[in-house]
Amino acid sequence: MRFGSLLRLGLLALCWGSSFLWIKIALTGLSPIQITLVRLVLGAAVMLAFCLVTRLALPKDLKTWALIAVPAVAGAVIPFTLFGIGEGSIDSNVAGVLNATTPVLVALLAVVTGAERRPSWAQFAGIGVGFAGTMVILEPWRASGGTLAGALACVAAAALYAVSFIFIGRFLSRRVAPAALAASQLTVAAIIMIVITPFAGLTTVRLSWPVLVSVTVLGLAGTGLGFLLNYRLIADDGPTLASTVGYLMPAVSVLLGALILNEQLDAVTIGGMLLVLGGVALTRRRKIRTDSESATLATSTSPQSATGQPTGPAGLTNRAG
């Protein structure tokens, strides 16, 4: 692995893994909807500026924009808000760990929808192990109502990310270059939030320097820069390397939660996290070989291979809340 790629991978893990910390701090002065609005507007601004500087064209036909509206809602508007709601009652480190279930849910949905034609036994085992890890983290037999509801909101957000990834892999990955797709997705999501917020997000705002800094970093780095780094990694090194950020993000969220917010992480949650990450590893065992073969084929047959465009759900990377 080149040093530049390693550096980008580490920076991406920091951008996305720290998002749960910034959400937790921002909640002291803003509602989940307000946080989602600001981070989407700032994130869209970063991606649109990148497309403008690099002269990367956005989609021009209405059908493509209509398709992009689906991941804009399912992959940004709703899950971003759900993570804000969830962190109202659970720690940021737990939210970061629950976010790691996304690849397991992608594998499950790929099997259910037929996107994965020949799932292996390792993938089935990974889904089972990942589900067991999620149950260990949730502890529905011990958790209080508010805590369980917050954790379930984060799981629902991860499930929506999975739906978004499957949809992008099936309907959009071959229509739009990755960076242009990210810019378009964030732009549509930001417009939706601008429309929604006056009706659902006009609650009391308690601004402070920590709130302003956290929501700004969340938008510019956790959303905008994170998308840029992700697609640069996919373009330079392929989706398999980019997907390894999913293993690093929980560690970042746990470490930052402990160091900055003094959050505690018990042995049960750590065990659940290890089960989830083990499930992720199992679900990706066959996908790694498939990605390599697909990349070789794409290099020789597809003019779009230079953009690092994913060929399906396996080429899509987990992202932060």
NORFENFEN-V753724 format. One record per backbone hydrogen bond with DSSP energy under -0.5 kcal/mol. CO is the residue of the C=O (numbers start at 1). NH is the residue of the N-H. E is the energy in kcal/mol with one decimal. If there is no record, write none. Layout:
co=(CO,CO)
nh=(NH,NH)
e=(E,E)
This chain:
co=(2,3,4,5,6,7,8,9,10,11,12,13,14,16,17,18,18,19,20,21,22,23,25,26,26,29,31,32,33,34,35,36,37,38,39,40,41,42,43,44,45,46,47,48,49,50,51,51,52,55,61,62,63,64,65,67,67,68,69,70,71,72,73,76,77,78,79,80,81,82,83,85,86,86,91,92,93,94,95,96,97,98,99,101,102,103,104,105,106,107,108,109,110,110,110,115,116,120,121,122,123,124,125,126,127,128,129,130,131,132,133,134,135,139,139,144,145,146,147,148,149,150,151,152,153,154,155,156,157,158,159,160,161,162,163,164,165,166,167,168,168,172,172,177,178,179,180,181,182,183,184,185,186,187,188,189,190,191,192,193,194,196,196,197,201,205,208,209,210,211,212,213,214,215,216,217,217,218,219,220,221,223,224,225,226,227,228,229,230,231,232,233,233,234,238,239,240,241,242,243,244,244,245,245,246,248,249,250,251,252,253,254,255,256,256,257,257,266,267,268,269,270,271,272,273,274,275,276,277,278,279,280,282,284,285,286,287,288,289,290,291,292,293,294,295,296,297,298,302,303,304,304,305,312,313)
nh=(6,7,8,9,10,11,12,13,14,15,16,17,18,19,20,21,22,23,24,25,26,27,28,29,30,206,35,36,37,38,39,40,41,42,43,44,45,46,47,48,49,50,51,52,53,54,55,56,55,57,65,66,67,68,69,70,71,72,73,74,75,77,78,80,81,82,83,84,85,86,87,88,89,90,95,96,97,98,99,100,100,101,102,105,106,107,108,109,110,111,112,113,114,115,116,117,119,124,125,126,127,128,129,130,131,132,133,134,135,136,137,138,139,142,143,148,149,150,151,152,153,154,155,156,157,158,159,160,161,162,163,164,165,166,167,168,169,170,171,172,173,175,176,181,182,183,184,185,186,187,188,189,190,191,192,193,194,195,196,197,198,199,200,201,203,207,212,213,214,215,216,217,218,219,220,221,222,223,224,225,226,227,228,229,230,231,232,233,234,235,236,237,238,238,242,243,244,244,245,246,247,248,248,249,250,252,253,254,255,256,257,258,259,260,261,261,263,270,271,272,273,274,275,276,277,278,279,280,281,282,283,284,285,288,289,290,291,292,293,294,295,296,297,298,299,300,301,302,305,306,307,309,308,315,316)
e=(-2.4,-2.6,-2.3,-2.5,-2.3,-2.4,-2.6,-2.3,-1.9,-2.7,-2.8,-2.5,-1.8,-0.8,-0.5,-0.6,-2.1,-2.4,-1.9,-2.1,-2.7,-1.8,-1.7,-1.9,-2.1,-2.5,-2.4,-2.2,-2.4,-2.2,-2.5,-2.1,-2.3,-2.5,-2.4,-2.7,-1.8,-1.9,-2.1,-2.8,-2.2,-2.0,-2.3,-2.3,-2.6,-2.5,-0.6,-2.4,-0.5,-0.7,-1.5,-2.4,-2.1,-2.4,-1.3,-1.3,-0.7,-1.8,-1.7,-3.2,-2.0,-2.6,-2.4,-2.3,-1.4,-2.7,-2.4,-1.4,-2.4,-3.2,-2.4,-1.2,-1.8,-1.1,-1.8,-2.2,-1.9,-2.7,-1.9,-0.7,-1.0,-1.7,-1.7,-2.3,-2.5,-2.2,-2.2,-2.7,-2.6,-1.8,-2.5,-2.9,-0.8,-0.9,-2.3,-0.8,-0.5,-1.9,-2.7,-2.6,-2.3,-2.0,-2.9,-2.8,-2.3,-2.3,-2.5,-2.0,-2.2,-2.2,-2.1,-2.7,-2.4,-2.3,-3.0,-2.8,-2.3,-2.2,-2.4,-2.7,-1.9,-1.5,-2.1,-2.7,-1.9,-2.3,-2.4,-2.1,-2.1,-2.0,-2.2,-2.6,-2.6,-2.4,-2.4,-2.8,-2.7,-1.9,-2.8,-2.1,-2.6,-1.6,-1.8,-2.6,-2.6,-2.5,-2.4,-2.8,-2.5,-2.1,-2.6,-2.2,-2.5,-2.3,-2.3,-2.2,-2.2,-1.8,-2.3,-2.8,-0.6,-1.7,-1.8,-3.2,-1.8,-0.6,-2.8,-2.8,-2.5,-2.4,-1.8,-2.7,-2.5,-1.8,-2.9,-2.2,-2.1,-0.7,-2.5,-2.9,-1.8,-2.0,-1.9,-2.9,-2.3,-2.3,-2.0,-2.4,-2.2,-2.2,-2.5,-3.0,-0.8,-1.2,-1.7,-2.2,-0.6,-1.4,-1.5,-1.8,-1.6,-0.8,-0.5,-2.3,-0.6,-2.0,-2.7,-2.5,-2.4,-2.7,-2.1,-1.9,-2.5,-2.7,-0.9,-0.7,-2.5,-2.1,-2.6,-2.3,-2.6,-2.3,-2.0,-2.5,-2.7,-2.2,-2.5,-2.4,-2.3,-2.1,-2.4,-1.2,-1.2,-1.9,-0.8,-2.0,-3.0,-1.8,-2.4,-2.8,-2.6,-2.1,-2.3,-3.0,-2.2,-1.2,-1.3,-2.8,-1.4,-0.5,-1.7,-0.9,-1.5,-1.8,-1.6)
